[in-house]
């Protein structure tokens, strides 16, 4: 399996935005879930921010949520609905 190019692309994009003092780290083990990410860095899942991307009528919408909570998709859907 080839290595992901996401890590260097993310680091380059972050640097282009200006915050040069941020360290981007890659972990050897999977960190696909908030629980896995928390275990990798030794913190509680509630201290992790997870990002979830949904398609709202074909338009991408991102939700940022603490790692120990679940997203209420129905509630998000009504928030993204266009006004009547």
ZIFEN-V925964 format. One record per backbone hydrogen bond with DSSP energy under -1.0 kcal/mol. NH is the residue of the N-H (numbers start at 0). CO is the residue of the C=O. E is the energy in kcal/mol with one decimal. If there is no record, write none. Layout:
nh=NH co=CO e=E
nh=NH co=CO e=E
This chain:
nh=8 co=4 e=-1.8
nh=9 co=5 e=-2.9
nh=10 co=6 e=-2.4
nh=11 co=7 e=-2.4
nh=12 co=8 e=-2.3
nh=13 co=9 e=-2.7
nh=14 co=10 e=-2.3
nh=15 co=11 e=-2.1
nh=16 co=12 e=-1.1
nh=17 co=14 e=-1.1
nh=19 co=17 e=-1.9
nh=36 co=32 e=-2.4
nh=37 co=33 e=-2.7
nh=38 co=34 e=-2.2
nh=39 co=35 e=-2.0
nh=40 co=36 e=-1.5
nh=41 co=37 e=-1.3
nh=42 co=37 e=-2.2
nh=46 co=43 e=-2.4
nh=47 co=44 e=-1.6
nh=49 co=64 e=-3.2
nh=51 co=62 e=-2.5
nh=53 co=60 e=-3.0
nh=55 co=58 e=-3.2
nh=58 co=55 e=-1.5
nh=60 co=53 e=-2.8
nh=62 co=51 e=-2.9
nh=64 co=49 e=-2.3
nh=66 co=47 e=-2.8
nh=68 co=65 e=-1.6
nh=72 co=70 e=-1.2
nh=75 co=71 e=-2.4
nh=76 co=72 e=-2.6
nh=77 co=73 e=-1.7
nh=78 co=74 e=-1.6
nh=79 co=75 e=-1.9
